[in-house]
Amino acid sequence: MTTPSAPRCAALVGPYLSGKTSLLESILALTGAISRKGSVKEGNMVGDASPEARARQMSTEVNVATTTYLGDVWTFLDCPGSIELIQEPYNVLMVVDAAVVVCEPEPQKALTLAPLLRFLDQHNIPHVIFINKMDIGVGSVRDTLAALQVQSAKPLVLREIPIRDGERVTGFVDLVSERAFRWTEGKRSALVEVPSSVAPRTAEARTGMLEALADFDDALLEKLLEDVAPSTGEIYAGLTRDLREDLIVPVFFGSAEGMHGITRLLKALRHEAPGPQHTAEKQQGIEATGEVCAQVFKTVHASHTGKLTYARVWRGEIADGTVLNGERISGINRMLGAKLEKQPKAAVGDVVAFGRLDSAATGQMLSPSGKVAAVAWPPPLKPLFALAVQPAQRQDEVKLTGALTRLTDEDPSLSFGHDPVTGEFLLWGQGEMQLAIALDRLHNRFNIQIVSHPPQVPYKETIRGAVTQHARHKKQSGGHGEFGDVHLEIKPVARGEGFQFTDRITGGVVPKQYIPAVETGVREFLSRGPLGFPVVDVSVTLTDGQYHTVDSSDMAFRKAAQAAMREGMPKCSPVLLEPIFNVKISVPSEFTSRIQRIASGRRGQILGFEPRADWPGWDEVAVLLPQAEMHGLIIELRSATLGVGTFEWAFDHLQELSGKLADDIVAARAQALAG
C-alpha cells in the first residue's frame, strides 16, 4: 500500500464561463466529497454560495474545497474568471502546487487566457491546461492548441487526442499508455481498442509529445535519435520532472458537465504535480526545517464567524490556540465551499481558515515569532475605474469607512478615499462589475445602501491677462470700525508654477503684521475662482494700500484682499483648465489599430506605439487623454480586445479648454454651487 502524500493544492483558473466551478463540482462528486452534483442554474453548487455570486450566476471570489482522492488530500481553489476579479487568482496562485487552466475548445477565445498564462510563466508556477466542453464543442483540439501556444511561453504538450463520432467527441486516446477510452454518461470511461481512424494521428501526436520531452532530456533525445522506444515509466518520469520544474504545460480535455476526462486529469495531478515541500522551497524559499509557518492568501469578513484568514501551511504543525504574529488562533477550519469543519490542527500542505486573526493580511507569512519573511507578493493592481459613493442614509457615513476597510482587506485591488479637490468619496477598482459587487456586499453584509455616480473631474482655472486692482473694506457702526485698503497686481505665471504671493510695500503703508492677512484673503478667493474652480498659476503682488491705526485689523485686510480678487480676476480673461493624463494602453497587436478610434472618440492624442518587449505579441500605445474622458475607458477597451486590453495612467498636465464644452462645464458648476 502506498503512503499518502502530504496534502496538495491546485487552483482552477480560466476565463469567465470556461466551466471552472462546474469542474470543481465534478471533482467533488467523483471523489465522494458530495453525494450529488449541483448546477449553476439551480444555485446549489458547493462553490458560489454568496448572494453576489448566485445573483450573477458566476464566481465572485475563490471557492475553497478540500477532498480526498485515492487516499491523498487535495484542496481545490476555484477562482473567479472575470478579468475584473483577476487579483483573486493572482493571490491564490502564489500558494498552490499546480494550476489547472480551464478553457473552451474555441481557438478565437485563446487570447482571453493571456493574462493568466503570462502570470503563470512569470512566476514559474506548474500548470496544466484542461480544454473543457469537448462533448458539445466542435472546435479542433489541434487549432485550439496552436492558438493557446501563442499565449504561452512554455511548450504545450498534448497528452491525449479525441475519438470522434462524426463531429461529436466520444472518448480519447492516452498518448503515454497508447490506450483508448470511450466516455459513458454517468459511468467510468470504458477501455476500448484504439480506432484505426485515429491511429495515424495518435502516432503523430505521441511523437510530438516525446520530442517535447526530449528538449529537456538528453538521454531521451539519444533514444529517439536511435529509434529506441522509451518505456512508459521513463515517459511518466519525464512528464513528472518537467511539470514540477515548469518546463512544459501538459494539455488534457474533457467535459465538466458530463464528468468526462476528470479521472484522467486527477490521476495526472496525483502522479505528476509537486508537493508542498517542493513548492515551499522552490516558490517561497522556505526550507524544511525551522519554526512553523503558514501564508495568507485570502481574508473574509463574515457576519456569523468574524474574520477568517485563509492560509496554507508551509512548515510544521499548527494547533488551535497557537499564537501567530502576536495573535492567538481561535479555530482551525477545513473548507468545503461555505461549509466549515473544525480541525484540531493543520499540517504541512493543509489549506485552512484560521479564526480571529484580526491583523492578518493577504500575502503575509504567519509564524510564532512573526519573523518569517515572505517572498515578493503580487502588488495590488492599479485602479482603472472609479465611482463616487455615499450612503443613502446619513447615519451610515461613519459605518461606511469601516465596512470598506474590510472589503479592501478581502480584495486588495479595491481602494477608497476622498478626492482632495472635489471632496467626493471615491471607490476604485478594476471595472464596473467589481464595484457593483462591492456595493452589493456593503448592502448584504453591512446593511449599507449606497448611492453612486461617476466622479467629478477636478477642473482648475487660470488667467490669461493681468490687472492691478484696488479695493477697500470699510465698515463703521459705532466704536471700533473695520478698515483695510489694498492694491493688488494680478497676473498669470507659467503653467505648473502654482500660486505666488509677494509684497512690494514701501513706507509702511500696510504694516507688516497685516500682510499675511492679505495673502490669506487672496488664497481663500483662489479656492473658488470666477469660473467656480480652484485657481492655479497666478501671481499676486501687494503693491500699495492704506491702514487706520484704530480700525485696521487682520479681518479687514483679509476682506479687502478678497474684494480686490473678486473684482479683478474676471478682468484677467479667466480660462478653464482640464487635467490631461498620460495613458499607456497595452493591447494585443491585432487590436492596436482600434485604439485610434477609441482615443479620437475621447478627445485623445496618440503619441505613438511600440511593441512590449515583456509581452510578446502586444503593443503599448501612448495616449494623452482628458481626465473627463477616462471614466469607462476600461469598459470600451475590454470590449474592443476580447476583455484583455488594459492600461496604466498618470497625471501629465493641465490644458486650457474653451468653446461650448467649457461653457457647459462652467454653467453646470454654477448651477451646482447655487443649488
C-alpha positions in Angstrom: 0.0 0.0 0.0 1.4 3.4 -1.0 1.8 6.1 1.7 -0.5 9.1 1.2 1.4 12.2 0.1 1.3 15.4 2.0 -1.9 17.5 1.3 -1.6 19.2 -2.0 -3.4 22.2 -3.5 -4.4 23.1 -7.1 -6.0 26.2 -8.4 -8.8 26.1 -11.1 -8.3 29.3 -13.2 -9.6 30.4 -16.5 -11.8 32.9 -18.3 -15.4 33.6 -17.4 -17.8 30.8 -18.5 -15.0 28.3 -19.1 -16.6 26.0 -16.6 -14.2 26.1 -13.6 -16.9 25.9 -10.9 -18.6 23.0 -12.8 -15.2 21.3 -12.9 -14.9 21.7 -9.1 -18.4 20.2 -8.6 -17.5 17.2 -10.8 -14.2 16.7 -8.9 -16.0 16.7 -5.6 -18.7 14.3 -6.8 -16.2 11.9 -8.3 -14.1 11.9 -5.2 -17.1 11.4 -2.9 -16.9 14.8 -1.1 -20.5 15.4 -2.2 -23.3 12.9 -2.9 -25.0 14.9 -5.7 -23.6 17.2 -8.3 -25.2 20.6 -8.3 -25.6 23.1 -11.1 -25.1 26.9 -11.6 -28.7 27.4 -12.7 -30.1 25.7 -9.6 -27.8 27.6 -7.4 -26.9 24.5 -5.3 -23.3 24.1 -6.1 -20.6 23.9 -3.4 -19.0 26.9 -4.8 -20.6 30.3 -5.4 -22.6 30.3 -2.3 -22.6 34.1 -1.7 -25.6 36.1 -2.7 -23.5 38.2 -5.0 -22.3 35.1 -6.9 -25.7 33.5 -7.1 -27.4 36.7 -8.3 -24.9 36.8 -11.2 -24.5 33.0 -11.7 -20.7 33.4 -11.6 -17.9 33.2 -9.2 -17.1 36.4 -7.4 -14.4 35.1 -5.0 -12.4 32.0 -4.6 -14.2 28.8 -3.7 -12.2 26.5 -1.4 -12.9 22.8 -1.3 -10.9 20.0 0.3 -11.4 16.4 -0.7 -9.6 13.1 -0.8 -8.6 11.2 -3.9 -7.1 7.7 -3.8 -6.0 8.4 -0.2 -4.4 11.8 -0.9 -5.8 15.0 0.5 -6.4 17.7 -2.1 -7.6 21.3 -1.8 -9.0 22.8 -5.0 -9.2 26.6 -5.2 -11.8 27.6 -7.8 -11.1 31.2 -8.8 -13.3 33.8 -10.4 -12.9 34.1 -14.2 -13.9 37.8 -14.7 -10.9 39.9 -15.8 -12.1 42.5 -13.2 -11.6 40.0 -10.4 -8.2 38.7 -11.6 -6.4 39.9 -8.4 -8.0 36.9 -6.7 -6.4 34.2 -8.9 -3.1 36.1 -8.8 -3.1 35.8 -5.0 -4.3 32.2 -5.0 -1.7 31.1 -7.5 1.1 32.1 -5.1 0.3 29.2 -2.7 -0.7 26.3 -5.0 1.4 23.3 -6.1 -0.2 23.4 -9.6 -2.8 25.2 -11.5 -5.4 23.8 -13.9 -6.1 26.4 -16.6 -9.6 25.7 -17.9 -10.6 26.9 -21.4 -13.1 26.2 -24.1 -12.3 24.4 -27.4 -12.6 27.6 -29.4 -9.3 29.0 -30.9 -10.7 32.5 -31.1 -11.0 32.6 -27.3 -7.4 31.6 -26.6 -6.4 35.2 -26.2 -8.6 35.5 -23.1 -6.1 33.3 -21.3 -3.2 35.6 -22.0 -3.1 37.4 -18.6 -3.3 34.2 -16.6 -0.7 32.3 -18.7 1.6 35.3 -18.6 1.4 35.4 -14.8 2.0 31.6 -14.5 5.0 31.8 -16.8 6.5 34.8 -15.0 6.2 33.1 -11.6 7.2 29.6 -12.8 4.1 28.0 -11.4 3.5 24.4 -12.7 0.3 24.3 -14.6 -1.8 22.1 -17.0 -4.5 23.0 -19.4 -7.9 21.4 -19.4 -9.9 22.0 -22.6 -13.5 21.8 -21.3 -16.9 21.3 -23.0 -15.4 18.8 -25.5 -18.7 16.9 -25.6 -20.6 19.9 -27.0 -17.9 21.8 -28.8 -16.9 21.1 -32.4 -13.6 23.0 -32.3 -10.4 21.4 -33.3 -8.1 20.4 -30.5 -5.2 21.0 -32.8 -6.3 24.5 -33.7 -7.1 25.3 -30.1 -3.7 24.1 -29.1 -2.0 26.2 -31.7 -3.9 29.3 -30.6 -3.0 28.6 -26.9 0.7 28.1 -27.7 0.9 31.7 -29.0 -0.1 32.9 -25.5 2.2 30.5 -23.6 6.0 30.9 -23.1 6.2 27.2 -22.3 5.7 24.4 -24.8 2.2 22.9 -24.6 2.3 19.1 -24.6 -0.8 17.3 -25.7 -1.4 14.2 -23.5 -4.4 12.8 -25.3 -6.3 13.0 -28.6 -10.0 12.9 -29.1 -12.0 10.0 -30.6 -14.9 11.3 -32.6 -18.2 10.0 -33.8 -18.8 12.5 -36.6 -18.4 15.9 -35.0 -19.1 14.6 -31.5 -16.2 13.7 -29.2 -16.9 10.3 -27.6 -13.6 9.4 -26.0 -9.8 9.8 -26.1 -6.5 8.0 -26.6 -3.9 8.4 -23.9 -0.7 9.2 -25.6 1.6 7.7 -22.9 -0.1 4.4 -22.4 -1.5 4.3 -26.0 -4.8 3.0 -24.6 -8.2 4.3 -25.8 -11.2 5.1 -23.6 -14.8 5.7 -24.5 -16.9 8.1 -22.4 -20.1 6.8 -20.9 -22.6 9.2 -19.4 -22.6 8.8 -15.6 -20.1 6.0 -15.6 -16.4 5.4 -15.7 -14.8 5.5 -19.1 -14.7 2.2 -20.8 -11.4 0.8 -22.2 -11.6 0.1 -25.9 -9.3 -0.6 -28.8 -7.7 2.3 -30.5 -9.8 3.1 -33.5 -8.0 2.7 -36.8 -9.2 6.1 -37.8 -7.2 7.8 -35.2 -4.1 5.6 -35.2 -2.1 7.9 -37.6 -2.9 10.9 -35.5 -2.1 9.0 -32.3 1.4 8.2 -33.6 1.9 11.8 -34.8 0.8 13.3 -31.5 2.8 10.8 -29.4 6.0 11.6 -31.4 5.3 15.3 -30.8 5.0 14.7 -27.0 8.2 12.7 -26.9 10.1 15.3 -28.9 8.9 18.0 -26.5 10.2 15.9 -23.5 13.5 15.3 -25.3 14.1 19.0 -25.4 14.8 18.7 -21.7 16.2 15.2 -21.5 19.4 14.3 -23.4 19.1 10.6 -22.6 15.6 10.5 -24.2 16.8 12.5 -27.1 19.5 10.0 -27.7 17.0 7.1 -27.7 14.7 8.9 -30.1 17.6 9.5 -32.5 18.5 5.8 -32.3 14.8 4.8 -32.8 14.7 3.2 -29.4 11.3 3.4 -27.8 11.3 4.7 -24.2 9.4 2.8 -21.6 6.2 4.0 -20.2 7.9 4.5 -16.9 10.6 6.7 -18.5 7.9 8.9 -20.2 5.9 9.4 -17.0 9.2 10.2 -15.1 10.0 12.9 -17.7 6.5 14.3 -17.6 6.6 14.5 -13.8 10.0 16.1 -13.7 9.2 18.7 -16.5 5.9 19.7 -14.9 7.4 20.1 -11.5 10.1 22.3 -12.9 7.5 24.2 -15.0 9.3 23.3 -18.3 6.2 22.1 -20.1 2.4 22.6 -20.0 0.5 19.3 -20.3 -2.8 19.6 -22.1 -5.9 17.4 -21.3 -9.5 17.7 -22.4 -13.0 16.6 -21.3 -16.3 17.8 -20.0 -17.0 19.1 -16.6 -20.8 18.9 -17.1 -20.6 15.3 -18.5 -17.9 14.3 -16.0 -15.7 13.2 -18.8 -11.9 13.3 -18.6 -12.0 14.2 -14.9 -10.4 11.0 -13.6 -7.6 11.3 -16.2 -6.9 14.8 -15.0 -6.9 13.9 -11.4 -4.5 11.0 -12.0 -2.1 13.2 -13.8 -2.2 15.7 -10.9 -1.8 13.0 -8.3 1.3 11.4 -10.0 3.0 14.4 -11.6 2.2 17.6 -9.6 4.7 18.7 -7.0 4.0 18.5 -3.3 4.0 21.3 -0.6 7.7 20.8 0.4 8.8 21.3 -3.2 6.5 24.3 -3.7 7.6 25.9 -0.4 11.3 25.6 -1.2 11.1 26.5 -4.9 8.4 29.2 -4.9 8.7 30.6 -1.3 12.3 29.9 -0.4 11.2 28.0 2.7 13.4 25.2 3.9 12.0 22.1 5.6 13.5 22.9 9.0 12.6 25.9 11.1 9.6 27.3 13.0 6.1 26.6 11.8 4.7 29.0 9.3 1.7 29.5 7.1 1.0 32.0 4.4 -2.2 34.1 4.0 -3.8 34.2 0.5 -7.3 35.5 1.4 -9.2 37.1 4.2 -13.0 37.0 4.6 -15.2 39.0 7.0 -18.3 37.0 7.6 -21.1 38.2 9.9 -21.5 34.8 11.6 -17.9 33.9 12.0 -16.0 37.1 12.2 -12.7 37.4 10.2 -11.5 34.2 8.6 -7.9 34.0 7.3 -7.4 31.5 4.5 -3.8 30.2 4.7 -1.6 27.4 3.6 0.8 25.7 6.0 4.3 25.6 4.6 6.2 24.2 7.6 5.5 22.3 10.8 2.2 21.7 12.5 -0.2 24.4 13.8 -2.6 23.6 16.7 -5.7 25.5 17.6 -4.8 28.2 20.1 -1.3 28.8 18.6 -0.1 32.4 18.7 0.9 33.6 15.2 2.3 37.0 14.7 1.2 38.1 18.1 -2.4 36.8 17.8 -4.0 33.6 19.1 -5.8 31.4 16.6 -9.4 30.9 17.6 -10.5 27.9 15.4 -8.9 26.0 12.5 -11.3 25.1 9.8 -11.2 22.9 6.7 -13.4 24.2 4.0 -15.9 22.7 1.6 -17.3 25.8 0.0 -19.2 27.7 2.6 -19.2 24.7 5.0 -16.5 24.9 7.7 -15.3 21.8 9.5 -13.4 22.3 12.8 -9.9 20.8 12.9 -7.6 20.4 16.0 -4.5 21.2 13.9 -3.2 21.9 10.5 -0.1 20.2 9.0 2.3 20.9 6.0 0.3 21.4 2.8 -3.1 22.0 4.5 -5.3 24.8 3.4 -7.4 26.1 6.3 -9.3 29.0 7.6 -7.9 30.5 10.8 -10.4 32.3 13.1 -9.9 35.7 14.7 -6.5 36.8 13.4 -7.6 40.4 13.1 -4.3 41.8 11.8 -3.5 39.1 9.2 -3.2 40.4 5.7 -3.1 38.8 2.2 0.5 37.7 1.4 1.6 37.8 5.0 3.7 34.9 6.5 2.4 33.8 9.9 4.7 32.3 12.5 5.1 32.3 16.3 7.9 34.8 16.1 6.4 36.8 13.3 9.8 37.0 11.7 9.5 34.5 8.8 9.9 36.6 5.7 7.5 36.2 2.8 8.7 36.3 -0.8 7.6 39.1 -3.1 3.8 39.0 -3.4 1.9 40.3 -6.4 1.2 44.0 -5.7 -2.4 45.2 -5.8 -3.5 46.0 -9.3 -3.6 49.7 -10.1 -7.1 51.1 -10.2 -8.8 51.5 -13.6 -12.4 52.6 -12.7 -13.9 54.7 -10.0 -17.3 55.7 -8.6 -18.2 58.5 -6.2 -20.1 56.8 -3.4 -22.1 58.0 -0.4 -24.6 56.2 1.9 -28.2 56.7 1.2 -28.8 57.2 4.9 -26.7 59.9 6.6 -26.3 57.8 9.8 -24.3 55.2 7.8 -21.4 57.6 7.0 -19.3 56.5 9.9 -20.1 52.8 9.3 -19.1 53.1 5.6 -15.4 53.6 6.2 -15.1 50.5 8.4 -17.1 48.4 6.0 -14.9 49.4 3.1 -11.8 48.7 5.1 -13.0 45.2 5.5 -13.8 44.8 1.8 -10.4 46.1 0.7 -8.8 43.7 3.2 -10.6 40.9 1.3 -9.8 42.3 -2.2 -6.6 44.4 -2.3 -7.4 45.6 -5.8 -10.2 47.7 -4.3 -9.3 51.1 -2.7 -11.1 54.1 -1.5 -10.6 57.7 -0.2 -11.5 61.3 -0.5 -10.6 63.3 -3.6 -8.7 66.3 -2.2 -10.1 68.7 -4.8 -13.7 67.6 -5.3 -14.2 66.3 -1.8 -16.0 63.3 -3.1 -15.6 59.8 -1.6 -14.2 57.6 -4.3 -14.3 53.8 -4.6 -11.7 52.5 -7.0 -11.3 49.1 -8.7 -10.8 47.2 -11.9 -14.2 47.8 -13.5 -17.9 48.4 -13.3 -18.8 44.9 -12.3 -16.2 44.6 -9.5 -17.5 47.8 -7.9 -21.1 46.7 -8.3 -20.2 43.5 -6.4 -18.6 45.6 -3.7 -21.7 47.8 -3.4 -23.8 44.7 -3.1 -21.6 43.4 -0.3 -22.0 46.6 1.5 -25.7 46.1 1.4 -25.8 42.4 2.0 -23.3 42.2 4.8 -23.3 45.6 6.4 -26.8 46.8 5.6 -25.5 50.0 3.9 -27.3 51.2 0.9 -25.1 53.2 -1.4 -25.8 56.0 -3.9 -23.1 56.2 -6.6 -22.3 58.2 -9.7 -19.3 59.0 -12.0 -16.7 61.1 -10.2 -16.4 64.8 -10.8 -13.5 66.0 -12.8 -11.2 68.2 -10.7 -11.1 71.1 -13.1 -8.9 74.1 -12.4 -8.9 77.6 -13.8 -6.2 80.2 -14.5 -6.0 83.6 -16.2 -4.5 84.9 -19.5 -4.4 88.6 -18.7 -3.1 90.9 -16.0 -4.7 93.7 -13.9 -3.9 96.0 -11.0 -7.0 96.1 -8.7 -7.8 98.4 -5.8 -10.3 97.5 -3.2 -11.2 99.0 0.2 -13.1 97.3 3.0 -14.6 99.9 5.4 -17.3 99.4 8.0 -18.3 101.9 10.7 -21.0 101.0 13.2 -20.1 102.8 16.3 -17.0 102.1 18.4 -14.1 100.4 16.5 -14.8 100.0 12.8 -13.1 97.9 10.1 -10.7 99.4 7.6 -8.4 97.8 5.0 -7.2 99.1 1.7 -5.1 97.2 -0.9 -3.8 97.5 -4.4 -3.1 94.0 -5.9 -1.3 93.3 -9.1 -2.7 90.1 -10.6 -1.0 88.3 -13.5 -0.5 84.8 -14.9 2.6 82.7 -14.5 3.9 79.7 -16.4 1.9 76.5 -16.2 2.9 74.5 -13.3 4.4 77.3 -11.2 1.4 77.4 -8.9 0.5 80.4 -6.8 3.0 83.1 -5.9 2.4 86.0 -3.5 4.8 88.8 -2.9 4.6 92.3 -1.5 6.3 95.5 -2.7 5.1 97.7 0.1 7.3 100.7 1.0 7.0 103.3 3.6 4.8 101.1 5.8 1.5 102.0 4.1 0.4 98.5 5.0 2.1 97.4 8.3 3.9 94.1 8.1 1.6 92.4 10.6 -1.3 92.7 8.1 0.4 91.4 5.0 -0.2 87.7 6.0 -3.9 88.5 6.2 -3.8 89.9 2.7 -2.2 86.7 1.5 -4.9 84.7 3.4 -7.7 86.6 1.7 -6.1 86.0 -1.7 -5.7 82.3 -1.1 -9.3 82.0 0.1 -10.6 83.6 -3.1 -8.4 81.4 -5.2 -10.0 78.2 -3.8 -13.0 79.1 -6.0 -12.3 81.5 -8.9 -14.7 83.4 -11.1 -15.5 80.2 -13.1 -16.2 78.3 -9.9 -13.0 76.2 -9.7 -9.7 76.4 -7.9 -7.3 78.9 -9.5 -3.7 77.9 -10.3 -0.6 79.5 -11.8 -1.3 83.1 -10.7 1.0 85.7 -9.2 -0.5 88.3 -6.9 1.6 91.2 -5.6 0.6 93.7 -2.9 1.8 97.0 -4.3 0.1 99.6 -2.2 -2.5 100.2 0.4 -3.7 102.2 3.4 -4.5 101.4 7.0 -6.1 103.0 10.0 -4.4 103.0 13.4 -7.7 102.1 15.2 -9.9 100.4 12.7 -7.5 98.2 10.7 -7.3 94.5 11.6 -6.3 91.1 10.0 -10.0 90.6 9.3 -10.3 93.9 7.5 -7.3 93.3 5.3 -8.4 89.8 4.5 -11.8 91.1 3.3 -10.2 93.8 1.3 -7.9 91.3 -0.5 -10.9 89.1 -1.2 -12.8 92.1 -2.7 -9.8 93.0 -4.9 -9.6 89.5 -6.2 -13.3 89.2 -6.7 -13.3 92.5 -8.8 -10.0 92.0 -10.6 -10.0 88.3 -11.6 -12.9 88.5 -14.1 -10.9 91.2 -15.9 -7.9 88.9 -16.4 -9.6 86.6 -19.0 -10.1 83.6 -16.8 -9.9 80.2 -18.6 -10.9 76.7 -17.7 -8.1 74.1 -17.3 -8.8 70.4 -17.6 -6.4 67.6 -16.3 -4.7 65.6 -19.0 -3.5 62.1 -18.3 -0.7 60.2 -19.9 -2.2 56.8 -20.6 -0.2 53.7 -21.7 -2.6 51.2 -23.3 -1.5 47.6 -23.7 -3.3 45.5 -26.3 -2.6 42.5 -28.5 -1.0 43.8 -31.7 -4.1 42.7 -33.7 -6.2 45.3 -31.9 -3.7 48.2 -32.0 -5.5 49.9 -34.9 -8.7 50.1 -32.8 -7.0 52.3 -30.2 -7.1 55.2 -32.7 -10.9 55.1 -32.8 -11.1 54.8 -29.1 -8.7 57.7 -28.5 -10.2 60.1 -31.0 -13.7 59.4 -29.7 -12.5 60.6 -26.3 -10.6 63.7 -27.5 -7.3 61.9 -27.1 -4.0 62.4 -28.8 -1.9 59.4 -29.7 1.8 59.9 -29.1 3.0 56.7 -30.6 3.2 53.0 -30.0 5.8 50.3 -29.7 5.9 46.5 -29.1 6.1 45.4 -25.5 9.3 43.5 -25.0 8.0 41.8 -21.9 4.6 40.8 -23.5 5.4 39.2 -26.9 2.6 39.9 -29.5 1.4 43.0 -27.6 1.8 46.7 -28.2 1.9 49.7 -25.9 0.1 52.7 -27.2 0.9 56.1 -25.5 -2.1 58.5 -25.5 -2.8 61.9 -23.9 -6.4 61.8 -22.7 -8.5 64.3 -20.8 -9.5 63.0 -17.3 -13.1 63.8 -18.2 -12.8 61.0 -20.9 -11.2 58.4 -18.6 -14.4 57.2 -17.0 -15.5 54.0 -18.7 -12.3 53.8 -20.8 -11.5 50.3 -19.5 -15.0 49.1 -20.4 -14.7 50.3 -24.0 -11.1 49.0 -24.2 -12.0 45.5 -23.0 -15.0 45.4 -25.3 -12.6 46.0 -28.3 -10.0 43.5 -27.2 -11.8 40.3 -26.0 -11.5 41.6 -22.5 -7.8 41.6 -22.2 -6.8 45.2 -23.0 -5.5 47.2 -20.1 -3.8 50.5 -19.3 -1.8 52.5 -16.8 -2.3 56.1 -16.2 -0.7 59.1 -14.6 -1.4 62.8 -14.4 0.5 64.7 -17.1 -0.5 68.4 -17.3 -3.3 70.9 -17.2 -4.6 72.1 -20.6 -6.8 75.0 -21.5 -10.4 74.2 -22.5 -12.6 76.6 -24.3 -15.7 76.7 -26.5 -19.1 75.1 -25.9 -17.7 72.3 -23.8 -16.1 74.7 -21.4 -19.2 76.9 -21.3 -21.3 73.9 -20.5 -18.9 72.8 -17.7 -18.9 76.3 -16.2 -22.7 76.6 -16.4 -23.1 73.2 -14.7 -20.7 74.2 -12.0 -22.6 77.5 -11.3 -25.8 75.6 -11.1 -24.3 73.1 -8.7 -22.9 75.8 -6.5 -26.2 77.7 -6.5 -28.2 74.6 -5.6 
